[in-house]
């Protein structure tokens, strides 16, 4: 290594590797800096299940991304469609219309073409049967706008991208933490890197920051998200501590977006402080729309059936964090146990099973059993079962007269055996970050682009506020990673 490159990409997750790959195909000499050791590479992407939200017009589009889809699968599945208008509307709706419309439009309009580009580079996709489509009447029906995931989940995605990045000639350095940007005469000209006790300057024609948000930094979480966020567990990598954001702010980049917001979900109560690659995304507990959730006071505190889980799970972690002891229990009965996602069947789970509700609530640690039992009985009495239950759509089967009604998928909890699972808050990524242009160039505080500096992925602000549509994070990283890599390569060539 001679210390000079066309493009340096900081990070090695989905967004970073898409940026590196895009820069390579535009003729750049590329260096990828990964703070983690090789065995923990890939940032948050490695810890995901690999779902990617994409706009599509029907089964023919799905077949283009999954060309080996069998005739039997096509015949037994209603893939429906998810047009760009619906995707854009979902982003606007769940972010309470605060998402930057121009960036959201790019994310939506380029989602299909970007996944097709990734497929051409060796990434493989498959339909998310089981988690996003239940079999009813002998036929699967996809719901909630989320249909495809990467083969092998997050680890498979990172492996596929890394393989083509390395074969394309990029250099990848592990245990290499970027500490500051080389900034001369208002232009970014490289990065300072600390690796194994040594610090060196690496010159570059352009730099792409793609090293995640600050979710693994408890001090920043408490400072920006608020009191109590230091108690959240981190779903993913321990290395996303805000380095990329800090380096850019240090040279005058504009902070942007929802700095007090984050993607946070219901997470196994006794999970470790950071993600465990052996378990991956298995600590999540996302079948709650078929449950009722009670806190340690034995009270329900949210509408479990407000919407498809794709549109509520990223904000319900915050609701759990706000409960006494940062704990809640999801309660199910025999009628819906077959609908529970695979993550409920892992060994590392805090679970109680009983043949009576009385025994169940007595064994739910940290919960008022009498109040919990009363809550279940009150809920059961309020269920309106004149509407049929259908897990594939918002069925309108609800309770009536409760302080917090359940508005869909409301079944009485009355058929043993009963099951309950303890959850807490697991933070995925933070929503605040850097302001970028439509070409992924970072803006300074005066609203001017910083020459030579680009950003993509979770450290970009302005796209997600309060909440997000499930699966749009990886797609966002891929779309803007591709743009950032291309534009960085063009910038480097001009220099």
Secondary structure, DSSP 4 states (H G I P E B T S, - for coil): --SEEEEEEE--SHHHHHHHHHHHHTT--EEEE-SS-GGG-SGGGGGS--EE---BSSHHHHHHHSTT--HHHHHTEE---B-HHHHHHHHHHHTTT-S-HHHHHHHHHTHHHHHHHHHHTT--EEE-TTTSEEEETTEEEE-TT--EEETTHHHHHHHHHHHHHHHTT-EEESSEEEEEEEEETTEEEEEEEEETTEEEEEEEEEEEE----STT-HHHIIIII-TTGGGSEESS-TT-SSHHHHHHHHTTBPEES-TT-EEEEEEETT--SS--TTTGGGGB---GGGSEEEETTS---S-TTSS-GGGTHHHHHHHHHTSGGG-EEEEE-HHHHTTS-GGGGSSS--EEEESSHHHHHHTSTTS-HHHHHHHHHHHHHHB-TTSPP-TTS-----B-SSSS---SS---S-SSSEEEEEEEEEEEEES-EE-B-TT-EEEBTTS-EEEEEEE-GGGB-SS--S---TTHHHHHHHHHHHHHHHHHHHHHHH-
